[in-house]
Amino acid sequence: MKAAEQVLDLYVRFAEAQGPLAPAELARRLEMAPSTCFNLIRTFEQRGFLYTTGARRSLYPTRRMLALAQEIARHDPVGTDLLRALEALRDETGETIVLASLSRDRVVYLEVLESPHRIRYSARIGETRPAQVNSMGKALVSRLPLPEREALAAGFRYERLTDRTILTAADYLADIARALDRGWFLNDGESYPDVIAVAVPVVVHGAAFAVTLAGPRHRMEGRIEERAAQVQAACKAIETAADPPAAP
């Protein structure tokens, strides 16, 4: 686990620096002993992921990681058709759209298409959020068999983030039950008081995801059901495109 964190942190530090880093500076930013950092650098250089640039022998990542990421993206089971559908939903509604999956008790943001408005809900690809205070978390947890859903809800750490935060497993499960009846899931200021989000689960090639539309309260209030219907329509279209009905 520590080695994996070091690799990820190395790329994060270069992204933060927005330029080459000398080995000593990289070690400082990684909070790593210089000797340990040197071994990490040497491994990256030998594998073609770092190169030396300039008289100060500063380091910078090669494009090899980018090339690998692009190759991975080309074969992503989520697919470009799904991304186009999310872009269309963002353009239609003018609000931020997020695609996520469930990882234990957290949701992982896989795609983020931000609203063009200056005041908007913002997020980053790769972020994780607690499932108990997230509309997509509720949507994804709802797909679990009831015993698993109840066990997961019982293990959440319920912390008050706003006056609307759900604080007990019983209330969380009841909220999911109501959402299952209406077909969409709501986060009405539970994590951020001025943000409302609606989410719908979507299955693509057998894998479960969730799509949310999130926006500021002043644009979402009075339009929640309308926005939920738009997300439902988009998810239905995504599922139909991914798994078209068999010909008669």
N, C-alpha and C positions, 0 to 999 in steps of 0.2 A: 504494500500500500504506500509506503513512504517513497519508494522509487518512482511509482506512478505519479505521485504528487509532485515530485521534483521535476519530472519531465513536463508536466502540465504547467507548473509554475515558471519554468524556463521560458516557455513561449509567451506566457502572460507578461513576464517582465520585459521582454523585447517589445511587445505590443504597447506596454505602458511607456517605454522609453522612446518609441518612435524613431529609433536609430541604433547604430552599433554601440556595443558596450565592451569596455575593457574587461579582461578576466577578473581583476580585483573588484571592479564595480559590480559585475554580475554576481560575484560571491556575496558582496554586501547586500545587494537587493534580494538575493535568495536566502539571506541569513544563514549562510553555509560556510563551513571552514574552507579556506582557500585550497587546501589539498583535496578535499572532497569535490569541490567545484571543478578543479583541474581534471580530475578523473571523469567527471560528467562531460566536460567540454571535449576531452580527448575521444570519448566514445561517440559523441555526436559528430565530431569532425571525421572520424574513421568511417562512420555510416553515411556521410554525405549530407548531414542535416545542418551543419554549421560551417562557415568559411571565415578566414581571416581577411580583414580589410584595413588598409591604411598603415601608416608608419607606426602607430601605437599598437599595432597588432590587435585592434579591436575585433570583436566577433559579431556576426550577423547570420540569421538563419538563411539557408539556401531555399530555393523554391520547391525542394523535394517534398516537404510536408504539404505544401499547397497542391502539388500534383497528385499526391496520394489522396488528399481530401476530395479533390475534384473527381478522381476515379471512383472513390467510394460513393460520392453524391450521384454519379451517373447510374449507379445500380441500386440506389435507395429504393426500398420497397414502397415508400410513401409515394414517390413518383412525381413527375412534373405536372401531370394532369391535376393532382390534388393541389399543388401549389398555385396553379392558375385559378382553380376554383376559390381558393382562399383570397387571392388577389382580387378576384371579381367581387367577393363578398365585402372586402375592405373598400373597394371603389364604390359599391352600391350604397353602403351604409355610412361611410366616412369615419368609421371607428376602428380601433386597433383590433386585429384578429390574431389569435394565438392557437397553435396546434401543440398538444402535449400528450405524453404517455405517462403511465404510472410506474414508479420504481419504489417498491415497498410502501412507505407511508408518505411519499412525496411525489409531486408531479414534476416532470422534466420538460422544459419548453424546447420544442424541436424546431418550430418556425415562429417568427414574430413579424407581422406586417403592420407597421404602425400607421395610425391615423395621420392624415395630412394636416389636421388642425394643430395650432400652436399649443393649445391646452388639450392634452390627451393622456391616455394611459400608456406608459412606456415600460418595456421589458426587454430582456436580452435572450438570444438563443443560448441554450445551455443552462439557464437559471433553473433552480429547483425551488419549489414552494411546498409548505406543508399541505397535505391533501385535505385537512379538516377545515381550512379557511380559504378554499379555492373552488371556484365553480367547476373547473375541469376535474379537480380532485373528487368532488361529489359525483360527477358524471361517470368517472372511471371506477370509483368504488362501488357504484350502483350495479355494475356489471359482474361483480364478484358474487359467488354463491352466498346465500344469506349467512351461513355460519362463519365464512371468511370475513364477510362485511362486518358482522358483529364483533368478531375477534379483533379486527383492525381498529374499529371505532373504540373499543375498550382500551386499546393500547396508546391512543393519541395523548399527547400532552396538550391539554386544553388551557390556553393562556389568553387572557383578555387583551385584544388588540384595539378594539373600539367598543362602543356601547352596544353594538349589534353582534358581536362575536358569539358564536355558539360555544357553550362552556361544558356541556355534558354529552356523553355517548348517546343517551336516550334522545336528547333533542336533535343530535346530529342524524341519527337513524330516522327519526320522524321527519326531518327535513328532506332526506333522500326519498322517503316513501311518498311524500307529497309531490316531489319533483317527478317521480316515476309516473304518477297519475296524470300529470299535465304534459310530460314528454320533454321537459327541459329543466335545467338546474340554475339556481340563482345564488349569486353572492352580492347581497345588498348592503355594501358598506361593512362587511364583517372583518376585512383585513385592512382596508383604507376607507375612512368615513365618506370620502367624496367620490368613490369609484363604485360603479355598479357593473356587474358582468353576468352574462347569460351563457350557458354552455350546453352542448349536446354531444353525446358519445357517437363515434363513427367507427365502423369496422372496415378495414382495407386489407384485402387478401388474408383475412382471418386474424389480423392483428387489431387490437383495440386502441383507439386514440380518442381524444376529445378536442372539440373546437370551441373556443370562447370568443365572444364579442364583448369588449370592455370599453367603457367610456366614462367621462365625468358625469356626476349626478345631474348637473343642470341640463345636459343633453339627453340623458337616459330616462329620467323620471317622466312618466306619462307615455313612454314608448317601449317599455320593457317587453310586453307581449308581442308587439310588432317586430322588435329586433330578434326575439326568440324565434318567431316564425321564419324570419329570414335565415337564421342559422340552421334551423331544422331543414329548410328547403335546400340549402347548400350541402348539408351533410347527406341528405337523401340522394342528391345528384352525384356526389362523390362516390357513394356506395354503389349506385347503379352503374357508373362509369367503370369502377374497379371490378365489379362482378356483374356484368350484364346478364339479364335473364336468358336462359337457354331457349333456342329457337324451337317452336312447336313441331 
